[in-house]
Amino acid sequence: MAGAVISLFLFLPTGLAAIIFASEVNAKNTSGDYAGAAESSRKARRMVIWSLALFAAFWVIVMMAAAFSGVETETVS
């Protein structure tokens, strides 16, 4: 569940999906639906990984745009 909450801050849409799937795991597990709990767990993990990947891709694009925009950065002495 902690990974799902962290992914909420990285990329909101997949972070919300990860939290929803992670919250289903305990309910399904206590009701005896072990296959459903395992599937919800896999989906939550997949959403966390997507959140991390999309966050990283976003920052790579931002850094590339900043590097190629011709904006001079100021050095601190």
Wavefront OBJ file of the C-alpha trace (Angstrom):
o trace
v 0.000 0.000 0.000
v 2.919 2.360 0.666
v 4.087 2.050 -2.930
v 0.608 2.925 -4.120
v 0.508 6.048 -1.963
v 3.940 7.130 -3.193
v 2.872 6.585 -6.800
v -0.057 8.917 -6.155
v 2.444 11.768 -5.871
v 4.390 10.665 -8.943
v 1.580 10.412 -11.493
v -1.968 10.999 -10.266
v -4.106 8.851 -12.641
v -2.122 5.643 -12.238
v -1.506 6.450 -8.572
v -5.254 6.504 -7.923
v -5.679 3.216 -9.760
v -2.873 1.684 -7.681
v -4.550 2.763 -4.438
v -7.891 1.353 -5.551
v -6.382 -2.014 -6.502
v -4.271 -2.139 -3.324
v -7.332 -1.490 -1.164
v -9.122 -4.436 -2.804
v -6.420 -6.908 -1.787
v -7.249 -7.224 1.939
v -11.003 -7.354 1.346
v -10.655 -10.140 -1.207
v -8.131 -11.992 0.924
v -10.348 -12.005 4.031
v -13.364 -13.146 2.003
v -11.371 -16.117 0.707
v -10.943 -14.899 -2.859
v -7.198 -15.565 -2.967
v -6.991 -15.527 -6.755
v -8.796 -12.188 -6.856
v -6.502 -10.804 -4.160
v -3.440 -11.912 -6.110
v -4.825 -10.327 -9.289
v -5.572 -7.037 -7.520
v -2.082 -7.095 -6.049
v -0.544 -7.612 -9.505
v -2.634 -4.757 -10.910
v -1.608 -2.433 -8.071
v 2.052 -3.295 -8.611
v 1.689 -2.687 -12.347
v 0.150 0.737 -11.710
v 3.006 1.658 -9.342
v 5.546 0.693 -12.007
v 3.645 2.719 -14.628
v 3.599 5.705 -12.274
v 7.356 5.513 -11.827
v 7.959 5.104 -15.559
v 5.687 7.989 -16.537
v 7.203 10.230 -13.864
v 10.713 9.435 -15.125
v 9.693 9.987 -18.757
v 8.122 13.325 -17.859
v 11.287 14.543 -16.162
v 13.506 13.351 -19.016
v 11.341 15.344 -21.429
v 11.461 18.407 -19.165
v 15.241 18.197 -18.820
v 15.704 17.743 -22.573
v 13.435 20.700 -23.283
v 15.405 22.834 -20.831
v 18.718 21.726 -22.326
v 17.674 22.483 -25.884
v 15.755 25.678 -25.212
v 18.879 27.828 -25.224
v 18.236 29.230 -21.776
v 21.463 30.054 -20.005
v 21.741 28.866 -16.439
v 23.387 31.035 -13.841
v 26.346 29.623 -11.939
v 26.667 30.364 -8.263
v 30.130 31.273 -7.060
l 1 2 3 4 5 6 7 8 9 10 11 12 13 14 15 16 17 18 19 20 21 22 23 24 25 26 27 28 29 30 31 32 33 34 35 36 37 38 39 40 41 42 43 44 45 46 47 48 49 50 51 52 53 54 55 56 57 58 59 60 61 62 63 64 65 66 67 68 69 70 71 72 73 74 75 76 77
